[in-house]
Amino acid sequence: MPDREAKKFHIVSLGCPKNLVDSEVMAGILMRRGFRLTTDAREAGIIIINTCAFILPAKEEAIEAILTAATYKKTAACHRLIVAGCLPQRHGAELARAIPEVDLFIGTAEVPHIAEHLTGMATPRYDGPRVRTGRPDFLMHAGHPRRLMTPSYTAYLKIAEGCGNRCSYCIIPNLRGPARSRTPEDIVAEARKLVGRGVKELILIAQDTTAYGRDLPDRPSLTGLLRELAALEELVWIRLLYSHPAKITPELIRILNGDPKICPYLDMPIQHIDDEILGAMNRRGNGRKIRSLLKTLRAEGPDIALRTSLIVGFPGETKKKFSELMDFVRTARFDHLGVFPYYREEGTAAAALPARIPAAEKERRRELIMDAQADISGQLLRRRLDTVETVLIEGKSGQADYPFVGRTRRQAPEIDGITFVRGRGLRPGRFVSVRITAVTTYDLFGEVVDN
């Protein structure tokens, strides 16, 4: 195979936006070293699967993607198959025995070394190890190149890596290491680069964004970082994801409601409301504090959009405890809510807990909450009727009546609903004022009021 074709690569990025940033860094490093990115896996000489291993469905999705890519070594151009990220970090040796078609398994610390790995494998007599995992200590910096895989106007900004919360159900600290924050100067430097490339919306991410700065000597604050980012002239929106409810400060609440560039949007996974379950999960705080926080958030900013995630079927979740959670969902009335059935993960503290709940019952409980949330979402969206919202246009919708689609400040990409827009000649990345004329369970519909 000619060298030009052999250096053509394709990346499949699975899991969360934090993993996507790692994929973007790997792509940027490879392109800087003369490799060529293709969006067509069938024409790629090198395929990289960047995996997630948070819960069982994520691992199953990763295995399916790996096996699909493995067929391209026989039916398409692929001559090197690399599996990266959390799954090799957790199961590298086991995977190497089970899937011989994979040439190299690399863990989460190997992101900056991807080009060296591929260059070494290009030698005729390469006989290096098939599994390369070590301490999960990688922390990106502004000097790392990134090839954005998001639309040109939106980018994720990873402000920290790893986690120190040690929730009993979660394997992430083992896969990503302890919490490690980037310095404010480094984050702002990367943000300037992204804005210089045309990014209008920055979405701040980490395993726990509210833990930002606590590990650094001078303990910079998340609110201080938000103020520095808001000072970037060409930036329009800043959005915050993955916030721990026990670490949300009055200062953070004020800035979420007080700076026009910072979206009044808070993603704070609470996981449960019962004190015993929260204790077994090793979650800081309790049900009373969560309820008090919600009351404060809405008193300080009545228009703030609140997202959360819940776990149902955790060991010890009796019918009474689940009923308490259902009642809480109905009264808390989150704008956006996701529910996951509990998955027992080897290597976590919760794996040894008794009183396990059958899978069918966990799924039933998940559906009950999502049915209740569907009604709540529809009711809350109806309150937006006849309001005028700023919408970031993302492209064409395929619908004749509302030919464009976008998002409001209250809608994060991929995880929330969308806004269908009636207008003319709207380009992706443009912000327009839209009057909301109709709603469905999760989506808005509206007409441009300025063009």
PLY file of the C-alpha trace (Angstrom):
ply
format ascii 1.0
element vertex 451
property float x
property float y
property float z
element edge 450
property int vertex1
property int vertex2
end_header
0.00 0.00 0.00
1.40 3.45 -0.90
2.59 5.44 2.13
0.02 8.17 1.41
-2.84 5.70 1.72
-1.27 3.83 4.65
-1.24 7.06 6.68
-4.94 7.74 6.14
-6.76 7.28 9.48
-10.29 7.22 10.84
-11.35 7.74 14.48
-14.50 6.38 16.11
-15.08 8.29 19.36
-17.42 6.61 21.83
-18.79 7.80 25.15
-18.90 11.30 26.58
-17.58 14.68 25.36
-14.54 14.23 27.62
-13.58 11.23 25.50
-14.32 13.23 22.34
-11.71 15.83 23.34
-9.13 13.03 23.66
-10.08 11.86 20.16
-9.69 15.41 18.85
-6.23 15.68 20.42
-5.15 12.34 18.90
-6.43 13.46 15.50
-4.61 16.80 15.81
-1.33 15.11 16.77
-1.56 12.66 13.88
-2.38 15.36 11.33
0.57 17.43 12.56
2.77 14.38 11.91
1.58 13.94 8.31
-1.28 11.49 8.80
-4.53 12.22 6.93
-7.98 12.07 8.53
-10.91 10.49 6.68
-14.53 10.26 7.74
-14.95 7.00 5.79
-13.74 4.00 7.78
-13.65 1.85 4.65
-10.94 3.92 3.02
-8.77 4.28 6.13
-5.50 2.39 6.44
-5.63 2.98 10.20
-8.75 2.81 12.35
-8.72 4.05 15.95
-11.61 3.20 18.28
-11.54 5.48 21.33
-13.64 3.63 23.88
-15.74 4.19 26.98
-15.99 1.62 29.80
-18.16 3.44 32.33
-21.02 0.93 32.41
-21.93 -2.33 30.68
-23.79 -0.82 27.68
-20.76 1.40 26.95
-18.49 -1.64 26.97
-20.89 -3.56 24.73
-21.03 -0.64 22.28
-17.23 -0.51 22.22
-16.87 -4.25 21.55
-19.38 -4.02 18.71
-17.47 -1.09 17.16
-14.17 -2.99 17.46
-15.56 -6.12 15.81
-17.07 -4.06 13.00
-13.75 -2.32 12.39
-11.97 -5.68 12.49
-13.92 -6.80 9.41
-12.40 -3.90 7.47
-9.00 -5.58 7.73
-10.44 -8.20 5.35
-12.96 -6.21 3.31
-11.51 -2.69 3.12
-8.23 -0.76 3.34
-7.54 -1.16 7.07
-4.14 -2.61 7.92
-3.84 -1.29 11.51
-6.60 -1.37 14.13
-5.97 0.54 17.37
-8.25 0.45 20.41
-7.73 3.36 22.81
-9.14 4.80 25.99
-10.98 3.48 29.01
-11.73 -0.06 27.82
-8.06 -1.01 27.26
-7.12 0.82 30.46
-9.47 -1.53 32.29
-9.33 -4.78 30.28
-6.30 -4.47 27.98
-4.71 -7.90 28.51
-8.05 -9.68 28.40
-9.02 -7.91 25.17
-5.69 -8.73 23.55
-6.36 -12.42 24.09
-9.98 -12.22 22.92
-9.61 -10.02 19.81
-6.42 -10.88 17.90
-7.44 -8.65 14.98
-6.55 -5.57 17.06
-2.93 -4.52 16.56
-2.58 -2.29 19.61
-4.51 -1.53 22.80
-3.57 1.77 24.48
-4.83 3.26 27.73
-5.90 6.76 28.66
-2.35 8.02 29.28
-1.26 7.23 25.71
-3.21 10.01 23.96
-0.12 12.24 23.39
1.93 9.27 22.15
-0.41 8.08 19.40
1.87 9.21 16.55
4.90 7.45 18.03
2.90 4.25 18.39
1.73 4.32 14.78
5.14 5.28 13.43
6.74 2.42 15.32
4.17 -0.03 14.01
5.01 0.98 10.44
8.43 -0.65 10.67
8.58 -4.03 8.87
9.72 -6.00 11.92
7.60 -4.33 14.58
7.20 -6.71 17.51
6.32 -4.31 20.33
3.73 -5.05 23.01
0.08 -5.14 21.94
-1.08 -3.59 25.22
0.26 -0.28 26.51
-1.36 0.96 29.70
0.19 2.63 32.68
-0.72 5.20 35.27
-3.69 7.23 33.96
-1.92 10.56 34.36
-2.45 12.38 31.03
-3.59 16.00 31.30
-3.94 17.92 28.07
-2.68 21.48 27.66
-3.11 24.35 25.23
-0.07 23.24 23.25
-1.75 20.03 22.17
-3.26 20.35 18.69
-6.95 19.53 18.28
-8.88 18.61 15.18
-12.42 19.57 16.23
-15.07 16.92 15.63
-17.88 19.24 16.67
-19.45 21.87 14.40
-17.07 24.78 13.84
-19.01 27.15 16.10
-19.09 24.86 19.20
-16.24 23.25 21.14
-15.81 21.38 24.40
-13.19 22.78 26.75
-11.81 20.18 29.17
-10.75 22.07 32.29
-9.64 19.07 34.37
-9.06 15.34 34.19
-9.74 12.47 36.58
-11.89 12.47 39.69
-11.47 12.33 43.45
-15.09 11.79 44.49
-14.91 7.99 44.69
-18.63 7.35 44.25
-19.13 3.70 45.15
-20.65 2.74 41.77
-18.05 4.46 39.60
-14.86 3.05 38.06
-13.71 6.35 36.51
-10.98 7.21 39.10
-9.34 3.87 38.26
-9.44 4.63 34.54
-8.69 8.36 34.55
-6.75 8.89 37.77
-7.21 11.45 40.54
-8.59 14.93 39.91
-6.07 17.13 38.06
-6.92 20.69 37.05
-5.37 22.69 34.25
-4.19 26.17 35.19
-6.52 29.07 34.35
-3.79 30.55 32.11
-3.57 27.35 30.07
-7.34 27.00 29.73
-7.78 30.62 28.65
-4.92 30.21 26.15
-6.73 27.28 24.56
-10.03 29.14 24.64
-8.43 32.04 22.73
-7.22 29.61 20.08
-10.68 28.09 19.74
-12.39 31.48 19.53
-9.80 32.52 16.94
-10.91 29.52 14.87
-14.53 30.72 14.92
-15.90 28.96 17.99
-18.86 30.88 19.44
-19.95 28.44 22.16
-17.58 26.88 24.69
-18.87 23.99 26.81
-16.80 23.43 29.96
-16.36 19.78 30.92
-14.52 17.61 33.45
-15.50 14.61 35.53
-16.56 17.19 38.12
-16.33 20.80 36.98
-17.14 22.08 40.47
-13.96 20.45 41.80
-11.93 22.67 39.48
-8.82 24.25 40.98
-8.95 22.58 44.39
-5.85 20.51 43.62
-3.74 23.48 42.43
-1.42 25.36 44.82
-3.20 28.71 44.54
-6.68 27.08 44.37
-8.15 29.08 41.47
-11.94 29.08 41.45
-14.37 27.93 38.79
-16.15 31.28 38.97
-12.88 33.12 38.41
-12.22 30.97 35.36
-15.72 31.65 34.03
-15.14 35.40 34.36
-11.87 35.18 32.45
-13.52 33.22 29.66
-16.48 35.59 29.52
-14.03 38.42 28.83
-13.13 36.89 25.43
-14.68 39.33 23.03
-15.85 37.06 20.19
-17.26 34.36 22.47
-21.08 34.37 22.70
-22.04 31.45 24.96
-20.35 29.56 27.80
-22.05 26.42 29.09
-21.19 24.34 32.17
-21.66 20.55 32.39
-21.00 17.86 35.04
-21.36 19.85 38.27
-21.53 18.11 41.66
-24.50 19.41 43.68
-22.54 19.37 46.95
-19.96 21.79 45.52
-22.23 24.40 43.95
-21.44 27.69 45.68
-23.51 30.88 46.04
-20.91 32.63 43.87
-21.39 30.08 41.08
-25.16 30.49 41.27
-24.79 34.27 40.96
-22.53 34.09 37.91
-24.82 31.59 36.17
-27.63 34.09 36.47
-25.67 37.31 36.14
-23.37 37.18 33.12
-25.02 37.39 29.68
-22.37 35.18 28.09
-22.79 32.36 30.62
-25.84 30.28 29.81
-28.33 30.03 32.69
-28.01 26.27 32.51
-26.78 23.86 35.17
-26.11 20.16 34.70
-25.82 18.60 38.17
-26.23 14.82 38.46
-27.82 14.08 41.84
-28.22 10.27 41.29
-30.84 9.81 44.05
-32.73 11.61 46.81
-32.90 8.97 49.57
-30.28 9.53 52.27
-29.44 5.86 52.75
-28.96 5.33 49.03
-26.87 8.50 48.73
-24.74 7.27 51.64
-24.26 3.86 50.01
-23.28 5.64 46.81
-20.72 7.68 48.78
-22.28 10.86 47.49
-21.60 13.99 49.51
-24.71 15.71 50.80
-28.21 14.41 51.46
-31.78 14.79 50.28
-32.46 17.85 52.44
-29.45 19.68 51.01
-30.42 18.79 47.45
-33.93 20.13 47.95
-32.56 23.29 49.56
-30.15 23.79 46.66
-32.95 23.52 44.11
-34.97 26.08 46.05
-32.00 28.47 46.11
-31.23 27.98 42.42
-34.76 28.87 41.40
-35.03 31.78 43.81
-31.80 33.30 42.48
-32.59 32.59 38.83
-36.19 31.69 38.00
-35.30 31.13 34.35
-32.35 28.78 34.92
-32.53 25.46 33.07
-31.71 22.51 35.33
-30.55 19.10 34.13
-29.87 16.05 36.27
-29.26 12.32 36.01
-30.51 9.55 38.28
-29.60 5.94 39.00
-32.43 3.50 39.70
-32.13 -0.02 41.02
-29.09 0.64 43.18
-28.63 -2.12 45.80
-31.02 -1.46 48.68
-33.45 0.69 46.68
-36.67 -0.64 48.18
-40.10 0.11 46.75
-40.47 2.83 49.37
-37.16 4.44 48.46
-38.04 4.34 44.77
-41.43 5.87 45.55
-39.63 8.71 47.32
-37.50 9.25 44.22
-40.61 9.30 42.00
-42.26 11.88 44.25
-39.12 13.99 44.16
-39.00 13.93 40.34
-42.63 15.08 40.17
-42.06 17.97 42.60
-38.53 19.04 41.55
-39.59 19.42 37.90
-36.22 19.39 36.19
-36.08 20.83 32.69
-33.94 17.92 31.50
-33.46 14.55 33.16
-31.80 11.25 32.31
-32.12 7.92 34.11
-29.72 4.97 34.16
-30.36 1.55 35.65
-27.62 0.57 38.07
-24.92 -1.65 36.58
-22.70 -3.65 38.90
-19.11 -2.84 37.96
-16.28 -5.05 39.16
-13.67 -3.11 41.08
-16.14 -0.64 42.60
-17.17 -0.54 46.25
-20.84 -0.99 45.34
-20.14 -4.29 43.59
-20.08 -6.07 46.96
-23.38 -4.63 48.20
-26.26 -7.07 48.84
-29.95 -6.56 48.05
-29.52 -6.52 44.30
-32.53 -5.73 42.15
-33.52 -7.74 39.02
-32.75 -6.15 35.66
-36.39 -6.16 34.58
-37.39 -4.25 37.72
-34.63 -1.71 37.21
-35.81 -1.11 33.66
-39.42 -0.78 34.85
-38.38 1.87 37.34
-36.39 3.72 34.70
-39.40 3.80 32.38
-41.70 5.06 35.14
-39.44 8.02 35.84
-38.94 8.83 32.16
-42.71 8.72 31.59
-43.20 11.18 34.45
-40.40 13.38 33.12
-41.95 13.44 29.65
-45.10 15.01 31.11
-43.04 17.51 33.12
-40.93 18.46 30.10
-43.99 19.10 27.96
-45.58 21.24 30.67
-42.42 23.31 31.18
-41.91 23.83 27.46
-45.46 25.12 27.08
-44.41 27.99 29.34
-41.98 29.05 26.62
-44.81 29.67 24.14
-44.78 33.22 22.74
-41.41 33.98 24.35
-38.51 35.18 22.20
-35.41 33.02 22.50
-31.91 33.44 21.09
-31.22 30.36 18.95
-27.89 29.12 17.65
-28.60 27.74 14.18
-27.03 24.31 13.57
-28.28 23.38 10.11
-31.25 22.24 8.07
-33.98 20.18 9.65
-35.46 18.35 6.68
-38.92 19.67 7.60
-40.71 21.88 5.11
-42.54 24.04 7.69
-39.51 24.54 9.93
-36.52 24.13 7.60
-33.78 24.93 10.15
-32.77 23.51 13.50
-30.84 24.97 16.40
-30.56 25.31 20.16
-31.46 27.90 22.79
-29.35 28.79 25.81
-31.42 26.17 27.67
-30.44 23.31 25.33
-27.05 21.56 25.36
-25.98 19.61 22.25
-26.77 15.90 21.96
-28.38 15.49 25.38
-31.34 17.93 25.35
-34.14 18.75 22.95
-33.73 21.03 19.93
-35.47 24.03 18.40
-36.98 23.92 14.91
-36.93 27.31 13.19
-38.94 28.87 10.38
-36.84 31.39 8.45
-34.76 31.95 5.34
-31.08 31.64 4.53
-29.97 30.79 8.06
-26.37 29.63 8.22
-24.98 27.25 10.83
-23.28 29.18 13.62
-25.58 32.18 13.35
-27.54 33.47 16.36
-31.11 34.63 15.66
-34.10 35.74 17.71
-36.97 33.26 17.49
-40.53 33.53 18.77
-41.69 30.16 20.10
-44.97 29.15 18.44
-45.32 25.44 19.27
-43.80 22.74 21.45
-43.71 18.96 21.71
-42.59 16.80 24.63
-38.93 17.80 24.31
-38.58 20.23 21.37
-39.46 23.82 20.54
-40.73 25.33 17.27
-40.54 28.98 16.34
-40.27 31.76 13.76
-37.40 34.17 13.24
-38.36 37.67 14.39
-35.22 39.36 13.07
-33.37 38.28 9.95
0 1
1 2
2 3
3 4
4 5
5 6
6 7
7 8
8 9
9 10
10 11
11 12
12 13
13 14
14 15
15 16
16 17
17 18
18 19
19 20
20 21
21 22
22 23
23 24
24 25
25 26
26 27
27 28
28 29
29 30
30 31
31 32
32 33
33 34
34 35
35 36
36 37
37 38
38 39
39 40
40 41
41 42
42 43
43 44
44 45
45 46
46 47
47 48
48 49
49 50
50 51
51 52
52 53
53 54
54 55
55 56
56 57
57 58
58 59
59 60
60 61
61 62
62 63
63 64
64 65
65 66
66 67
67 68
68 69
69 70
70 71
71 72
72 73
73 74
74 75
75 76
76 77
77 78
78 79
79 80
80 81
81 82
82 83
83 84
84 85
85 86
86 87
87 88
88 89
89 90
90 91
91 92
92 93
93 94
94 95
95 96
96 97
97 98
98 99
99 100
100 101
101 102
102 103
103 104
104 105
105 106
106 107
107 108
108 109
109 110
110 111
111 112
112 113
113 114
114 115
115 116
116 117
117 118
118 119
119 120
120 121
121 122
122 123
123 124
124 125
125 126
126 127
127 128
128 129
129 130
130 131
131 132
132 133
133 134
134 135
135 136
136 137
137 138
138 139
139 140
140 141
141 142
142 143
143 144
144 145
145 146
146 147
147 148
148 149
149 150
150 151
151 152
152 153
153 154
154 155
155 156
156 157
157 158
158 159
159 160
160 161
161 162
162 163
163 164
164 165
165 166
166 167
167 168
168 169
169 170
170 171
171 172
172 173
173 174
174 175
175 176
176 177
177 178
178 179
179 180
180 181
181 182
182 183
183 184
184 185
185 186
186 187
187 188
188 189
189 190
190 191
191 192
192 193
193 194
194 195
195 196
196 197
197 198
198 199
199 200
200 201
201 202
202 203
203 204
204 205
205 206
206 207
207 208
208 209
209 210
210 211
211 212
212 213
213 214
214 215
215 216
216 217
217 218
218 219
219 220
220 221
221 222
222 223
223 224
224 225
225 226
226 227
227 228
228 229
229 230
230 231
231 232
232 233
233 234
234 235
235 236
236 237
237 238
238 239
239 240
240 241
241 242
242 243
243 244
244 245
245 246
246 247
247 248
248 249
249 250
250 251
251 252
252 253
253 254
254 255
255 256
256 257
257 258
258 259
259 260
260 261
261 262
262 263
263 264
264 265
265 266
266 267
267 268
268 269
269 270
270 271
271 272
272 273
273 274
274 275
275 276
276 277
277 278
278 279
279 280
280 281
281 282
282 283
283 284
284 285
285 286
286 287
287 288
288 289
289 290
290 291
291 292
292 293
293 294
294 295
295 296
296 297
297 298
298 299
299 300
300 301
301 302
302 303
303 304
304 305
305 306
306 307
307 308
308 309
309 310
310 311
311 312
312 313
313 314
314 315
315 316
316 317
317 318
318 319
319 320
320 321
321 322
322 323
323 324
324 325
325 326
326 327
327 328
328 329
329 330
330 331
331 332
332 333
333 334
334 335
335 336
336 337
337 338
338 339
339 340
340 341
341 342
342 343
343 344
344 345
345 346
346 347
347 348
348 349
349 350
350 351
351 352
352 353
353 354
354 355
355 356
356 357
357 358
358 359
359 360
360 361
361 362
362 363
363 364
364 365
365 366
366 367
367 368
368 369
369 370
370 371
371 372
372 373
373 374
374 375
375 376
376 377
377 378
378 379
379 380
380 381
381 382
382 383
383 384
384 385
385 386
386 387
387 388
388 389
389 390
390 391
391 392
392 393
393 394
394 395
395 396
396 397
397 398
398 399
399 400
400 401
401 402
402 403
403 404
404 405
405 406
406 407
407 408
408 409
409 410
410 411
411 412
412 413
413 414
414 415
415 416
416 417
417 418
418 419
419 420
420 421
421 422
422 423
423 424
424 425
425 426
426 427
427 428
428 429
429 430
430 431
431 432
432 433
433 434
434 435
435 436
436 437
437 438
438 439
439 440
440 441
441 442
442 443
443 444
444 445
445 446
446 447
447 448
448 449
449 450
